[in-house]
Amino acid sequence: MHIADGVLPAWISGVGWVVTAGGVVLSLRRLPVEEVPKISLVTAAIFLASLIHVPLGPTSVHLILNGLGGLLLGPLAFLSFFIALALQALLFQFGGLFSLGINTLVMGGPAFMVGLLTYKGGFHRNTILSGVLCGGAVLLSGLLLALTLSLAGENFLGVARLALVAHLPVAVLEGLIGALTLKTLKALKPSLFPACLILILIPSLSSAHRLDLDLFPEKTTIRVEAFFPDGTPAVGDRVEMSYQGKVIATCTTDSEGVCTLPRPNYPEVKIVLSGKLGHRVERTLKLATNTFPAQETRESSQGPSKVKIHKEKFPTTEVLAGLGFIFGLSGFIVAWDTRRRFKALASSGN
């Protein structure tokens, strides 16, 4: 769902930023300080939910919670998604800063629409309708993502169709989550739910869904291994090798996330991995002329080597930094408003 920088034409990203900036300014002007703690809790839940990586065929998807965010926050859910996506771009390189505007529109736009339809100081009382709205918000996000990618050119039409199809099961899942959540809220205080949601999500966190790749220069080839942080290979992704802006070779990763590029006679090349749904990874590889590290050279007598499983620790520091920023920002706003009110009372003499 996150579109990386460099995938879309500049004019699309620019338009996305203009619309998003207007929406953020309008949200801030209409933000009641009493709602800040609630918004910070829902933003933290959205921030964590997008870190749950669920492999689905050749790609991966994640929870969005835009329908549920709209039910809980109303139109202010747009601001919540902007903050969560900005932190994900800064801490995890999900999406990018230039594409942040269009990513906010894709995920926060449906949340804003759900909020306009249902928000009246609380959540919608009809459980079934709430579930339908939660699922519909995900489908609308998938449709917006597919439309945005299709505008990027014919090369993205296949990815656009895959983006829409891949989020069909997510829509069903989020519809069930929304319905069960609203049913639970009938027996609990609504203000308690966001904190409960965070406690539910934290034990369920799995590795983030960003792509990565390793490069192994050999005597005549360059071996490329593409993978997710949990070790799942990236299947069917395109790899391009370029020199001074000109593409000189391409390959597509196989079922093990591996492909091979010819080793060029250049001192330095750029290798770009273009994954599904806008994932993009760039690496600059410096090539020595006569030296090959022993650990990167594979002897033919050993036969083909297996792809090593890449395991990364969950980025606890980044997650805590993001949550700390969200709650710290909310605390600052509340403290500032409280001080302003005390000054107003003191000046009035009451």
PyMOL commands that set and color helices and strands:
alter all, ss='L'
color gray80, all
select helices_A, chain A and resi 10-29+33-49+66-92+100-118+127-151+154-166+168-185+190-204+276-278+294-296+300-302+316-348
alter helices_A, ss='H'
color red, helices_A
select strands_A, chain A and resi 54-56+59-61+212-217+221-227+238-243+246-252+258-262+268-274+280-286
alter strands_A, ss='S'
color yellow, strands_A
deselect
rebuild
show_as cartoon
